[in-house]
Amino acid sequence: MQDEDAHLLIVDDDERIRTLLQKFLIRNGFWVSAARDAAQARRLLAGLDFDLIVLDVMMPGEDGVALTRSLRETRETPILLLTAKGEATDRIAGLEAGADDYIAKPFEPKELLLRINAVLRRVPKTDEPAARPKVLHLGPVRYDVERGEMWRGDEPVRLTATESALMRIFASCPGEALSRSKLVDDLGRGSGRDGGQAQERAVDVQITRLRRKIEADPKQPRFLQTVRGAGYMLSVE
């Protein structure tokens, strides 16, 4: 069941798709705003806070990947990309830019709804009661398991919704290798219409991004390790 207080922003230059999505999501309990391009989206974002952005990749002017990359410089609002069917390069570029998930056009509205709900469930809750934190140490980086927060010294490390979800998964079983297929399942992505291999490659991209925030040398990871034939493992001090 979705969070009925969630406010979504739909960004798509196709008026028909934009209107249909807005009506469908409103019927399913969301607050929904819509923008026809990146410029209008920026104006809305300047005055409103959104729980998730549904963003088309192919737009005139500033495209969805460029807008995602720009937004990630200042905010961690979850982003779900709408990509052209078969354009795997766009999906990978979007994930590398900071998107949390993607769905290929054409898609079933119910599938979009399931993916939106899955991303929203991965967003760390900020109103949980305070508790004595359990902290994992990753060199100069520390991860507060209870709060879902990462710090490098006194500076907070920004995590996207998917990166936060991955850290919670790894922190629940440090020292244990987790397969890519299990990570796909635990992230709530399922195989989808793109097939399991595409989803596993998307997880690889998310791991690469997370390593950049944890490791001194992401190409030779010390803490978020690749276990040959088994998957990935979080090794803590």
N, C-alpha and C positions, 0 to 999 in steps of 0.2 A: 504493500500500500504506500502511495506516495505521500510526501509531506505537503498537506494542503495549504500551508502558508508559504510554500516556495514560490519565488518570483523568478520567472524565466525571461530571457531575452532571445528572440528569434531574429537572426540577421541573414537575409536572403534577398537578392535583387529581383527574384521572380515573384511578382505580386500574388499570383494565384497560389503558389506553394506557401508563401508567407501567410496569406489569409487562412488557408486550409489548416495549416499547422496551429495557428493562433486559436482558431475556433475549436479544434480537436483537443488541444491541451487545456483550454479553459473548461471544456466539458468534463475533463478528467481532474478538475479540482485545483489547477494551478492559476496563479496570477501570471499574466503574459503581456509583455511589451514586444514591439516589433520594430525593426529598422531595415531600410532598403539597401543600405551600404555601410561601409566602415565609418564614414564621416558621421552619419546619423547615429550609429551605434556609440561612437565616442561621446556625442552630445548627451545621449541618455545615460551613459556610464558616469559622466561627470556629475550628474545630479542624483543618481539612484544606485542602490546596492542590489545586485542580483545574486541569486543562489546558483545559477547555471546559465551558460550561454550556448545556444544552438547556432552554429556558425557555418554558413556555406563556404566552401573553398573557392569555387569559381565565381568571382564577382569582378565587375569592372573597377578600375582604379586599384585601390589597396585590396589585395585578395585575402582570403581567410587565413592562410598560413602566415602572411606578413602581419596581419592584425593580431593573431595569436601570439606571435613572437614579441610584438610591441607590448601587448597587455601583460605578458609575463614579467616584464621589467618592473611593474609596480603593483600587480595584484595576482592573487591565486584563485580567483573565481573559476570553478570547474568549466571546461570547454569541451563540447561535443561537436565534432566536425561532420558536415554533410559532404561526402565526396562522390565524384563520378564513378560509376561501377567500372571496375577493372583498373583504375588509376592507383596502383599500389604505391607509386612514388609520391603521390600527393599525401597519402595516408601516413607514410613514414616521415615525410617532411613535416607534416602537422604534429605528429607525436614528438618529434625532435624539437619542434618549436615550443612545445609545452601543452599540447592538447591532452585531455584525459581519456578520450575514446573517440571513435568514429563510426559512422554507419554509411554504407554505400547506397547511392540512388540507383534505381528506384527502391523504396523500402516500404514495408508494411507499417502503418501508423502504430500498431500495437508493439512492434519491435522497437520503434523509437521510444515509446513510452517505457518499455522494460529497461532500455539502456539508460534513459534519463534517471529512472528510479535507482538503478544500480550505482550510477555515479553519485547521486545524492546520498546514498547510504554510506559511501566511502568517505564522505566529507567528515573530518573530525568534529566531534561535538564540543562546543566551548562552554556549555552550561553544566557540565558534570560536576558533582561535588568534589571539592579538593580532597586529595588523599596523599599519604606519604609516597613520594615518587619512587619508582623502581627505575634505576638509570643504567643504561648500557654504555660502556666506554669504547669508542672507536678512535683510538689515538687522541688527537686534540678535539674530536667531535664527541659529544655525549647526546644520548637519546633518552628522553623521559618517556617510559612506556605508558605510564598512567595518563599523562597529558597528551601524548602523541606529538611532543615537541622535540625539535633538534636544535642543538646549540654548538657553536664553535667559539670557545671562550665565552665572552659576554655577549656575542652577537648571535641572534636567532638565525637559523638556516630555513629559508622559505621552502616548503614542500607543497607540491600540488596534491590534489585529492588522491590521485593514483599512487603517487610516491608515498603519501602518508599510509595508504592502505597496504602497500608493499612492506613498509617498515613494520607495521603492526603484525603482518603475517610472519616476517622473519624473526621479529622480536619474541614471538610466541614460542619459537623453537630454535634458539641460537645453537649453532653447531650441527644442525641437521640439514642435509641436502634436500632441496625441494625441486621437483621436476617442473619444467615449464608448463606442462599440462595441468599440474596441480595448481600452479600460480594462476593460470587462466581461470580455473574453476573457482578458486578462492576469491578472485577479483570480481566474480559474478559476470564474466563476459560470455561464458559458454563458447561453443564453436561458431555460432551465428551462421549466416549464409556465406561467409567468406571462407569457411573451413578452419579446422583446428590449426593448421600450419601457419596461416596468416595471423591468427590470434597469438600464437607462440612467438612469431617474429615481432609482433607489437610489444609483447612482454620484454623481449630482448632490448628494444629501444628504451623502454622505461627503466630497465636495469642500468643501461648505459648512462642515462640522465641522472639516476640516483647516485651512481658511482662518482660522477663529477662533483657531487655535493659532500661525499664522504671521504673519498680517497685523495691522498697526496698525489698519486700517479694513477689515474683511472685506467690506464692501459696495463698496469701491473697491480691489480687490486689486492689489497692486504686483508680487508675486512669483508667486502661483499664478493666472495670468491666464486669462480666457476669450478664445479666439480665434474670432471670428465665423465660423460655417460650418465650423470645423475641429475644435473641441474645447477642450482645456485645455493649458496650457503652463507649465512651471516656468521662470521667469526669475531667474537668479542674478546676484549682484554680482561 
